[in-house]
């Protein structure tokens, strides 16, 4: 910090600061700085400014607005710093906090150097007896330009002349220092709030200090200090508690964070959305970590040992605090973000608590959150995994009734569940809805249906599904193909067996060609020709194109000539 005495006049500070910043630090200015709570400064510039020389002998007008326009016009038209002093002397009698604030708000027209010079002159003339809003605006002005030494000098100068500093001005300084990581300086200001600045602390000061300690610099020592400060607040508000919850959650002290949330519920205040997101999100993450793996001791060996195994069920008690926080905050009319709602539903479904997940989904649907469609997918899949046929079917019907398009995982889960219970008619009905909504089935969907019809000895449908699967480029597993092939042979469908084999072999050849596996593709084509399996037109074209791209077209053509000879 700059070495300045407490009772030094503020004009020396800003004269040196303005001249230095104007000459060598112009890259740190922020020309886009605006104050949304103030009036626009663009309308403050007069359309026809009068020169400062002709205005020196002019008697200042008594209207405050006219005086402001005249002063601003004269300051803008000053060619250099030496011409500013005579201009300012004409407006000594008309100085007021309102006029000073209006000029400060016009910093875009004046520039930083003239703005600082004007404030230094105005403070000297008025003995720094500004209204609080002028000091607060200037503290914000300096903070946005990272002039932190000048901020503290401003507060000390105002305190020495006026007797005290407003809590808002002190809060602004603490917040800006915290954002830049200057935690010790922010703490120093906070500790000197009553002794040096004669500022009676209120929630605004406390909240900004807690913001610095909990959000900007989370560590064990800082959280302990923040807790000490928090307990000194007579009436904690939303932001006090929210800052503490965020800091405690970041360090994993969830029990203490839940205690603060319980206190908030008792006094009728609720956390901010960001604090709510962090609290529920961390509780869900803790539940997932506790339930992901579990140690199991293997004793039936000569040397017992411990292994880690997945914990499918998990510990349902770990998620209860997150659910309790969700329902408690719901009464206030607020909700966490969609990401956290999805995370909560996912964890509830993983633990098998589908009833609670359905209730959360209903709330998301009533509030028209954007995560409704994803929530349906998560809950329906969980219901299908737990074989809750009736509930899953009702939820699937409600999903279609809302005009939403189910995802592939929803169709696959419903079809798999219905096939397990042998209701093939319903499963095929869902499959038809899937095709109608233009949702392409995947390998798992086809495999499930084929095996279900195979067990039911329905060879015709199983064959059609397998051919359709091959037509879409999916290659079935060996036992799936073997199942359909055996069914066809049992029902004396030898031609269909040959057709199915040709389709499968051509599909395998195309996959090898698309993967640029030339050696494997050549051997595959050769094997097919030796078995008497002809290449389809599409497979032959793909085979030639791949070999032509690699400059080996003659090798492919020599092999394909055997196809024509065998066909003849």
N, C-alpha and C positions, 0 to 999 in steps of 0.2 A: 504493500500500500504506500501511497504517497505520504510523506511525513508532513502533516499539517496540524497546527494547534487547534484546539476545540473552539476557541473564540476568534479565530481568524476570519476575516471578512470573506464572504463567498465569491466576491467579484474576482479576487486573485485566482481562485480555483478555475473559474470558467474562462477567464481571459487566457491563461496559459493553455488550458485544455482545448479551447476553441481554435487557437492559432496552430497548435500542434496537429490536431485532428484534421484541420482544413488543409494543411500542407502535406502531411505524410501518411495519413490513415484513411484516405477516402475510400479504400477498398472495403472497409468495415461498415460503411453506412448501409442503411436499409431504406431505400427510397420508397418501398412499398408498405412501410409501416402505417397502419391506420388504427384508429380507435373506433370500434363499432358503436360505442355508446355516445359518441359526440356527433356534431353536425358535420356535413361535408365541407372540406376546406377549399374545394374547387370553386365554390360559389363566393368565396371571400375575396377574390382578386378583382379589383375594379377594372372596368373595360378600358378606361382611358386614364392611366396613371399620370400624375403631375410630378414634375421634377422636384427633387428635394431642395434645390437652391431657391426656387420661387416660393416654396412653402415655408421657408424659415421665417419670413416676415409676416406670414399669414397668421391671423389670430385663430387658435384652435376652436373648433365648433363645440358646442355644449352637448350635442347628441352623442351617446356612447357608440352607436353603430357607425355614425359618420366619423367619429374619432378613430375607430378601429380601421376603417377603410383607408383613411388618410395616413395613419401610421404605417399600415402594411404597404401601401403604395410607396411611401418614402423609403422604407427599409429595402424594398425590392429594387428600387432604382439607385440605391447607393452603390457607387462603383468599387469602393474598397472600405476597409475597416475604419480608416481615419475619417471618412465622411459620415460615419454612423453617429458619432457622439453629438455633433451639432443638431442632428435630426431628433435624437432622443430627448435632448434638453427641452424641446418645445412641448413635450407631452408629460412633463413631470406632474402637473396639477391634475391631469386626467387619469392617472394610473389607478387601477383597481384590480382585484383578483380576477374579475370577469374579463377585463380587457387583456390581462396577461395571458389568461387561458386561451382566448381567441387567437392571439398572436402565436402562441406555442403550437396550436393546432394547425397553423399555416406553415409548418416547417418545410413542406414540400416546395413552396414558393421561395422561402427564405434560404433554405440550405441549413446544414447542421451548424456551421460556424456562426452565422448570424443569429440563429435561434439561441445558442448557448450564450452569446454575447448579450443579447436582449434580456435573457433571464437573469444574468449576472447584474446587469444595470438595474433592472426592475427590482431585484432583491435588495440592492444597495439603497435605492430610493425609498422603498417601503419598509426597510428594516427587516426583511424576510417575514413580515407579518401577513403571509398569504393565507387564504382559506385552504382548508385541507385538500380540496379537490385539485388545486394547482400543484401542490407538493406531490400528490399521488400521481398526477399525470406526468410530472417531471421525473419521478422515480421510475415509472414505466418507460419513459423515453430513453433514459440512460441505461436501464436494464436491457432493453432490446438491442442497444448498441454495445453491450458488454463493457460499459464504462463503470466497473464495479467500485473502483476507488472513489470516483466522483459521487456514486450513490451514497456511500457511507459519509462522505464529507457533506453532502446535501442534508442528510438527516441530522448530523451533529450541528451544522450551522443553523438549521431551522429550530432545533431543540434549544440552542443557546440564546436565540433571539426571541422565539415565541414561547418557549417554556415546555413544549411537549410536541410529540409527533403522533399522528393518527395511527391507529392499528392497521388500517388498510395500506398506508405507505410502508410501514414496517413489514407487512406480509408480502408486499410486492418485492421488496429487496430480498427477503429470505427465499422466496420462490425462485427468483432469477439466479441467486447464488447457488441454490441447490441444483438447478438444471445444469449448471456448468461444473458440478462436482466439487464446489468449494464449500464443503460441509462444515469445516471448522469455522469459517467466517460466518456462515449462516447461524451456527450455534452461538457464536460470540454475540451477534446481534440479538438473538433470542434471549440470552442471559442478561444483556444490558438493557432490556426493554423498559424496565422500571427505574433502574439506577441512573442510567445515562439519558435515555430518551423520554423518561417519564410517561411511558405509554402503558395504560392499564390493559393487560392482555385480555383478549376475548377469544371466542372460538375461531375467528378468522386467523389470528396469529398462531394459535395452537394447531389448527388444521394444516396450515402451510408448513409448519415445522414438522409435523407428522408426515406430511407428503414427502418432504426431503429425506427423512430418516427411513421411511418404509418403502417408498417407491423408487427413489433415485439411488439409494445406497443401502441395500438390504444386507445386513450382517448381524451376527449374534450380539455384538456390543451395541450396535445402533438400535436393534429391536428392544433390547433391555432398557436403553435410554428412552425410547419411544413409549414403552409401557409406563415408565415412571412419569413422563409428561402427561400421558393419557389419563392416568389416575388422578392427576391434579385438576382436570377439567370438571367443573361443577355440573354442567349439563351437556354431556356429549351429544353431538348431532350426527346426521347421516355421514358427513365427510370425515369426522373424527374416527368413527367406528370403521368406516370403509377403508381408510388408510391403514388402520391397525390390522384389519382382516387380510388385506393384500400382503403386508409385510410378514405376518405370521405364516400365511400359507406358503409363501416363497421359501421360508426356512423349514417347512414341514411341521410347524407347531399347530396342527389342526385342532387339537383339543382346546387350546387357548382361544383360537379363532372362533370355535363353536360357542365357547363361553361368552365372548363378546357379542356374538350374534344373538344368543339367548337374552342378554341384557338389553339389546336393541328391541327385541320383540316385546319385552316387558314395558319399556318406556314408550313404545309406539313409533319407533323410527326404523327405517329399513335401509339396507346397504345400497350403494350404487350398482349399476348393472355390471360394471367391470369387476367390482369386488365379489358380486354374486357369481359371476362366471368363474372366477378363480377358485372360490370356495367349493362350489359344486364340482368343478372340474378336478380339483385336487382330491376330493373325497372319492370320486369315481376312479381316479388313477390309483389311489391307495387300495381300493377294493380289488381292482384288477391285478395289482401286484401281489396282494395277499392270496388271491385265489388262483393265480396262474400255475404255480407248481407247489408240490408238497413233498416233504421228505418221508420216505418209506424205508423201514429197516427190514432187510432180508436176513432171516435167522436160520432157515432150513439148509444151511451150508456149513462146511467145516469152519470157514472163517466168515462170520456175519459181516455185512457191509450195508451202507446206506445209499439209496438212489433217489433221484428226483423224478417224479412222475407228474404229468398234467393233472390238475385238479379240475375235473369237469364241473362238479356241482358248485364248488367255491364256498365261501363263507358269506351267507346272506346278511349276517349282522353288520358287515363292514359297509354296506351300501345304505343302511337305514338312516344315518345322519344326513346323507345327500338328499334322500327322499323327503325327510322331515323339513329340511331347508326349502326344498322346492314347493311343498304345500304351504309352508308358512309365508313365503314371499308371494304366493299366488293371491292371498287375501288382500295384499296391498295394490293389486292391479298391475304388478310388474312381472316380467318373466326373464329368464336368462336368454342368451343368444341361441339361435337355432343349432349351432355346433354343439353347445353344451346340452341342449335338450336331446339331440341325437345320441350324444355320448351317454347320457343317463339311461335312455331307453335300451341302448346296446348292452350296457352293463347289467341292467335288470333282466334282460332276456338271457344273457350268458349265465346268470345265476338261477334261471328258471322261474323268476318272479314275473310271469307273463301278465298276471292280473294287474299289477302295479304299472307295468309297461303299457297296457291297453288304456289305463286311466290317464297316463301322461299323454299318450297319443290323442285321446279324446280332447284334452285341454289344448293341445297344439292345433287340432282341427277347428275347435271353437274360436281360437284366437287367430285363425287363418295364417299360421306361420308357413314359411316357405319350405320347411322340412317335413311337411305332412306326407308327401309321396315317399320320401326315404324312410320315414317312420313306419309307414304301412309295410314296406319291404322287410324291415328289421323284425317287426312284431309278427307278421304272418310267417316268416321263416322260422322264428322261434316256436310258434304254435305248432307248425308242421313237424319240427324236430321232436317236440314232446307229444306228438300224435293227438293233439286237441282238434279233432276233425270238425266238430260243430262250430267251435269258436273261429277256427281258421276259415271255414267256408263262409260264415257270416261276415267276417271282416273282409274277405275277398269280394263278396257281393257288394258290400258297402263301398269298397274301393272302386269297383266298376260303376256303381250308382253315382259316385261323385264326379264322373267324367274323367277320372285320372287313368293313365295308361300304366298298368303294372309292368315292373321290370322283369327281365328274364329269370332272376332268382326267385321271384314270386311264383311264376308259372311252374318252374322246375320243382319248387318245394311242394306246391299243391299237387302236382301230378305224381310226384314220388310218394307222397302221403296216401293218396287215393289208391295207388297201385299196391301199396303195402297191405291195405285192407281189402283188396280184391274188387274194388268198385271201378272196373275198367270202363264202363259206360260213362261214368262221371269224369274219369280221367281223359277220355277221348273228347268229351265235351269241352273241357278246359283247353285241350290241345287245339280244337277248332277255333275257340275264342282267341287263342294265341296267334294262329295264322291269320284270322280275320283282322286283328289289330296290328298285323305286319311286324310281329316280334319273332325273329328267326330263332328256331330252337337250336340248342347246342348239342354236343355229343352226349352229355349226361341225360338230357331229356329223351332223346331217341333210344338210348340204351335202356333206360328205365321202362319205357313203353314196350320195347321189343321183348325184354325179358318177362314182363307181365303177360303179354299175349302168348309168349312161348310156353310159359307154365300152364296157361289155359288151353294149350294145344290149338290155338287159333293161328295156323300157319300162314293163311292168306294175308291177314293184317300185318303179321310180323314180317313177311317178305316185302310187302309194299313199304313199310316203314324203313326197312333196311335199304331198299333201293333208293328211296327218297333221301335217306341219310347220305348214301354214296353220291347221289346227284348234287348235293350241297357241298361236297368236298370233304366230308367227315369219313375217316377210316375207322371202322369198328374194331373193338378188341377181339382177340382170337376166340374167346369163349362165346361172344355174342354172335359172331359169324357161324361158329360151329353149331350153336343152338338152332339157328334158322336152317342151316344146311341139313341137319339131322331131321328136322321137322318136314322139310320138303321130301327127303328120301323116304320117310315113313309113309307119306301120302302119295308116293309114286310120281313125284314132280321132277323127273330127271332133267327135262329141258330148262326148267326154272333154276335148277342147281348150276347147270352150265352157264346160263345167262348171268347168274349172280357171281359166279367165279370170274367170268370175263370182265364184268363191271368192276369187281374188286381189284383185279390185277391191273387193269387200265388206270384205275384211280391211284394205285401205288406208284405206277410208272410216272404219272403226271406230277405226283408229289416230289419224286426224285428229280425230275426235270426242273421244276420250279425252284428247288433248292440248289440248283447247279451242281448236283452230284453226278458228273458225267460217267464215271466208271461204274457206279452202282446202277445208273439208268441203262447203260449199255448191257450190263449183265442181266438186268431185269427183262429188257426187251428180248434178249437172246433166249432167256429161259421161257418166256411166253411163246416164242415162235417154235421152240423145241417141243413144248406141250401142245402145240396146235391151237393156241389162243391168239386170234388175230388182234391187231392193234386197231382201236377205234380211230375215226378220222381226226378227231380232236387230239387224241394222244399222239398220233403219228405226226401231225403238224407241230405240236409242242416239242416232240423229240427232235425233229429236223431243225427247228428254229434254234434250240439250245446248242446243238452241235455246230450249226452254221455261225452262230455268234462267237464260238471259240475256234473257228477255222478248221473244223473237223467234219464238214458236211459229207465228204466222200465216204468216210467210215460209216456214217449213219445210213447213207444211201445204199451201200453194199449190204448192210444188214437188212434194210427194208425190202430189198429185191427178193429176199427169201419169202417175204409175206406174199408178194405177187405170185411167185412160183408155187407156193403152197396153196394159194387160192385157186390157181389154174388146175 
